[in-house]
Amino acid sequence: MKTFWQTLSKPIIAMAPMDGVTDFACRAMMARHGRPDVVFTEFTTATGLFYAPEKILRDFEYGNEERPIVAQIYGNIPEDFYRATHVVCELGFDGVDINMGCPSKSVTQKVCGGRLITAPDLALEIIRATRSAIEDWSRGQTLEDIKVPEKVIRVIEQMNLQRGDTARCSQKQIIPYSVKTRIGYDDVVIEKWIETLLTEHPAVISIHGRTLKQMYKGSASWDAIAKAVQIAAGSGTLILGNGDITSLQEATARILETGVDGVLIGRGSMGNPWIFRNKNLVKQAVQKKQMTDIPEPTITTEDRFALAIEHAGYYQRLRGARDFRSVRKHLVGYLSSIPDAASLRHQALQANTLEELKSILFKN
């Protein structure tokens, strides 16, 4: 059965999942003003879903304008992935992504995230548990059947009702599973690692072109990503590349050089949803197999102010002013590349409410 990944026009230009960045408000702004082909949630702990549902399930709040949207989860216990995947399915996500690439020490010391590269047997168990959960859910298995706490079930029902998705979520359609990973832990082991992952036939493998040891330092190795493309050829699994892409011009070059099925854009999209706006020009260039100029959209200072206020207003409306500081990291991006940006950003980052932000921006 074809999934949404196969029906998307190629190459795929998607927004990378980023912890502490790709929350509900960020994704909504990306959907409205950039329209990446796919968006991902922040990674969410598979285990924690069942102990702090009100907090953790907020990471899975989304709107239908974001579709297709993929929920990303992490952990190291296959049984928890099995239950968490049921939650993802019940919430109506278009896909589930397994994080096997996070370099954070707090994650890797528990053999989660990128540390799974060093534990291939466990990694495969997790993928199998995820696939089994999707299949069992599609056959009618319920959250009650697998002993999901009642308080979690009630939160899920409320979220679906608020989104107006109760009918869609009851259709029990199989969703695709994918993996987000890196080219190695201490050293590059992309050939062996990709061969291992391919044995479980994920719909997509997204590869950040750095090892865990590199974190986000140095340059991403697109040569290693190109090797993964060669290994996966004919497998039916799509390979997406990730790392150091700050423009669609760079995206086009990387796709043509490596043959990837698409790219994920991470830090280059922070405060810059417009980076996705001309993605169809990338698709045209790749179809013609020739490099061409991909113009950057003309974004005025007024555009940046307007989107900063829209983002902050959307966040405050759904979360209230108490957590307003979560908007600040996005303001840094929105308010870059404008006259006297440093001074303005400093002022904007002191804002604790939408009203204060408006006062600062309009004063300038």
C-alpha positions in Angstrom: 0.0 0.0 0.0 1.3 3.4 -0.9 1.8 5.9 1.9 1.9 9.6 1.7 5.7 9.5 1.3 5.4 7.8 -2.1 2.7 10.2 -3.3 4.6 13.4 -2.6 6.3 15.0 -5.6 10.0 14.5 -5.6 12.4 15.7 -4.4 10.8 16.2 -1.0 11.6 19.4 0.7 10.7 19.0 4.4 11.3 20.7 7.7 13.6 18.8 10.1 12.4 18.0 13.6 14.3 20.1 16.2 14.0 19.7 19.9 12.7 22.9 21.5 12.0 24.5 18.1 9.4 22.7 16.0 6.5 23.1 18.5 2.9 23.6 17.5 3.2 27.3 16.8 6.4 27.0 14.8 4.9 24.3 12.6 1.8 26.4 12.0 3.8 29.4 10.8 5.8 27.1 8.5 2.6 25.6 7.1 1.0 29.0 6.5 4.0 30.9 5.1 6.4 28.3 3.7 4.5 25.1 3.0 7.3 22.5 3.4 6.3 19.1 2.0 6.3 17.5 5.4 6.7 18.7 9.0 7.8 16.7 12.1 7.0 17.3 15.8 9.8 17.7 18.3 11.0 14.4 19.6 8.9 13.1 22.5 9.8 10.4 25.0 8.0 7.1 24.3 8.1 6.3 28.0 7.1 9.7 29.4 3.8 9.8 27.4 2.3 7.6 30.1 3.5 9.5 33.2 2.9 13.1 32.4 0.3 13.2 29.6 -0.8 16.7 30.0 2.7 18.0 29.5 4.1 15.5 27.1 1.0 15.2 24.8 1.2 19.0 24.3 4.2 18.1 22.1 1.8 16.3 19.9 -0.7 19.1 19.5 -1.1 20.1 15.9 -3.5 21.5 13.3 -4.7 20.0 10.1 -3.0 22.8 8.1 0.3 21.2 9.0 -0.4 17.9 7.1 1.3 15.8 6.3 2.7 15.8 9.8 4.9 13.1 11.4 5.2 12.5 15.1 8.8 11.7 16.3 9.4 9.6 19.4 12.5 8.4 21.1 13.5 6.0 23.8 15.1 2.6 24.4 12.3 0.2 25.4 10.5 -1.5 22.5 7.4 -2.1 24.6 7.1 1.6 25.3 7.5 2.3 21.5 4.6 -0.2 21.0 2.3 1.7 23.3 3.5 5.2 22.2 2.9 4.3 18.5 -0.7 3.4 19.4 -1.0 6.9 20.8 0.5 8.4 17.6 -2.0 6.5 15.5 -4.9 7.4 17.7 -4.0 11.1 17.4 -4.3 10.9 13.6 -0.7 11.6 12.6 0.3 10.8 9.0 3.4 8.9 10.1 5.7 8.0 13.0 9.4 8.7 13.0 11.9 7.0 15.3 14.7 9.2 16.6 18.1 7.5 16.2 20.1 10.6 15.8 19.9 12.9 18.8 23.4 13.7 20.1 22.3 15.1 23.5 24.2 13.5 26.4 21.0 13.3 28.4 19.5 11.2 25.7 22.5 9.1 24.5 23.6 8.1 28.0 20.4 6.1 28.2 21.1 4.3 24.9 18.4 6.4 23.2 18.7 8.7 20.1 22.0 8.4 18.3 23.4 5.9 20.7 21.2 3.3 19.1 23.7 3.3 16.2 25.9 1.3 18.6 23.1 -1.0 19.6 21.7 -2.3 16.2 19.8 -5.3 17.7 17.9 -3.0 20.1 17.3 -0.5 17.2 15.7 -3.3 15.1 13.6 -4.4 18.1 12.3 -0.9 18.4 11.4 -0.7 14.7 9.6 -4.0 14.8 7.7 -2.9 17.9 6.6 0.3 16.1 5.5 -1.7 13.0 3.6 -4.2 15.1 1.8 -1.4 16.9 0.7 0.2 13.6 -0.6 -3.2 12.3 -2.3 -4.1 15.6 -4.0 -0.7 15.9 -5.2 -0.8 12.3 -6.8 -4.2 13.0 -8.8 -2.6 15.8 -6.7 -2.9 18.9 -7.6 -0.1 21.3 -5.7 1.9 23.9 -7.7 0.2 26.6 -6.6 -3.2 25.3 -2.9 -2.3 25.9 -3.5 -0.7 29.3 -2.9 2.9 28.4 -3.9 4.9 31.4 -7.4 6.4 31.4 -6.0 9.9 31.9 -4.0 9.6 28.7 -7.0 8.3 26.7 -9.1 11.3 27.9 -6.4 13.8 26.8 -6.2 12.1 23.4 -10.0 12.3 22.9 -10.0 15.9 23.9 -7.2 16.8 21.4 -9.0 15.0 18.6 -12.2 16.7 19.4 -10.6 20.1 19.5 -9.0 19.5 16.1 -12.3 18.2 14.7 -10.6 15.0 13.6 -12.7 12.3 15.4 -13.9 10.7 12.1 -10.4 10.6 10.5 -8.9 9.1 13.7 -11.5 6.3 13.8 -10.6 5.1 10.2 -7.7 2.9 11.5 -5.5 3.4 8.4 -2.0 2.0 8.5 0.6 4.8 8.7 4.3 4.7 7.6 7.2 4.4 10.0 10.5 6.1 9.4 13.9 6.6 11.0 16.0 9.8 11.6 19.6 9.0 12.2 23.3 10.0 11.7 26.2 8.7 9.7 27.8 7.1 12.8 28.6 7.4 16.5 32.4 8.0 16.9 33.2 7.1 13.3 31.4 7.0 10.0 29.7 3.6 9.7 27.0 4.6 7.2 27.3 1.5 4.9 26.8 -1.1 7.7 24.2 1.0 9.6 22.0 1.7 6.5 22.1 -2.0 5.5 20.9 -2.9 9.1 18.0 -0.4 9.0 16.9 -1.5 5.5 16.2 -5.0 6.8 13.1 -3.6 8.4 12.0 -1.7 5.4 11.2 1.8 6.8 9.4 4.1 4.4 12.1 6.8 4.9 15.5 7.0 6.4 16.6 10.6 7.1 20.3 11.1 7.6 22.1 13.9 9.3 25.6 14.0 7.7 27.5 14.2 11.0 28.5 11.6 13.6 27.3 11.8 17.2 30.8 12.8 18.2 30.6 15.9 16.0 27.3 17.0 17.5 26.7 20.1 15.2 30.3 21.0 14.7 32.3 20.8 11.5 30.6 20.2 8.2 28.0 17.6 7.3 29.4 14.8 5.1 27.1 14.6 2.0 29.5 12.0 0.6 28.4 9.6 3.3 24.8 10.4 2.6 25.4 9.7 -1.1 26.8 6.2 -0.1 23.5 5.6 1.7 21.6 6.5 -1.4 23.5 3.9 -3.4 23.0 1.2 -0.8 19.2 1.9 -0.6 18.7 2.0 -4.3 15.8 -0.3 -5.3 14.8 -1.0 -1.7 11.7 1.1 -1.7 13.0 3.1 1.2 13.5 6.9 0.5 16.7 8.6 1.7 16.5 12.2 2.8 19.6 14.2 3.5 20.1 16.7 6.3 22.8 19.1 7.4 24.0 22.6 6.6 21.3 23.5 4.1 20.5 27.2 4.4 18.9 27.9 1.0 17.0 26.1 -1.7 20.0 26.8 -4.0 22.1 24.6 -1.7 19.3 22.0 -1.4 19.2 21.7 -5.2 23.0 21.2 -5.4 23.0 18.5 -2.8 20.1 16.6 -4.3 21.7 16.7 -7.8 25.1 15.7 -6.3 23.9 12.8 -4.2 20.7 11.5 -5.7 18.8 11.8 -2.4 15.0 11.7 -2.6 14.8 15.0 -0.8 16.2 17.0 2.1 15.3 18.1 5.6 16.0 21.8 6.4 16.6 22.4 10.1 18.4 25.5 11.4 18.2 27.2 8.1 14.4 27.4 8.6 14.4 28.9 12.1 12.6 32.2 11.9 12.6 31.8 8.1 9.5 29.8 6.8 10.0 31.6 3.5 12.9 29.3 2.8 10.4 26.7 1.6 8.4 29.1 -0.6 10.1 28.3 -3.9 10.5 24.6 -3.4 8.7 23.8 -6.7 11.6 25.4 -8.5 13.9 22.9 -6.9 11.6 20.1 -8.1 11.7 21.4 -11.6 15.5 21.8 -11.6 16.0 18.2 -10.4 13.5 16.8 -12.9 15.6 18.5 -15.6 18.8 17.3 -13.9 20.4 20.7 -14.2 21.4 23.3 -11.7 19.6 26.6 -11.9 19.2 29.8 -9.9 16.6 29.5 -7.2 15.7 33.0 -6.2 15.2 33.9 -2.5 11.8 35.5 -1.7 11.9 39.2 -1.1 11.0 39.6 2.6 10.6 43.1 4.0 11.1 44.3 7.6 7.4 44.7 7.8 7.0 41.0 6.8 9.3 39.9 9.6 7.5 42.1 12.2 4.1 40.8 11.0 5.2 37.1 11.3 6.8 37.6 14.6 3.6 39.1 16.0 1.5 36.4 14.3 3.6 33.6 15.8 3.7 35.2 19.3 -0.1 35.8 19.1 -0.8 32.2 18.1 1.3 30.9 20.9 -0.1 33.1 23.6 -3.7 32.4 22.5 -3.2 28.6 22.9 -0.7 28.6 25.8 -1.2 31.9 27.6 1.5 34.5 28.6 3.0 32.2 31.2 5.1 30.3 28.7 5.8 33.2 26.4 9.5 32.9 26.7 9.3 29.8 24.4 8.7 32.3 21.6 11.9 34.1 22.1 14.2 31.7 20.2 12.0 32.3 17.1 12.1 36.0 17.5 15.9 35.9 17.0 15.3 34.4 13.5 12.5 36.7 12.5 14.4 39.8 13.5 17.6 39.0 11.7 18.8 40.7 8.5 17.2 44.0 9.4 18.8 47.4 10.3 20.1 47.6 13.9 19.1 43.9 14.3 21.2 43.3 17.4 19.6 46.1 19.4 16.1 45.3 18.3 16.5 41.6 19.1 17.8 42.5 22.6 14.7 44.5 23.2 12.3 41.9 21.8 13.8 39.2 23.9 12.8 41.0 27.0 9.1 40.9 26.0 6.9 38.7 28.3 3.6 39.2 26.4 2.3 39.8 22.9 1.4 43.3 23.9 5.0 44.1 25.0 6.4 42.7 21.8 4.0 44.8 19.7 5.1 47.9 21.7 8.7 47.2 21.0 8.4 46.4 17.3 6.0 49.3 16.5 8.2 51.7 18.4 11.0 50.8 16.1 
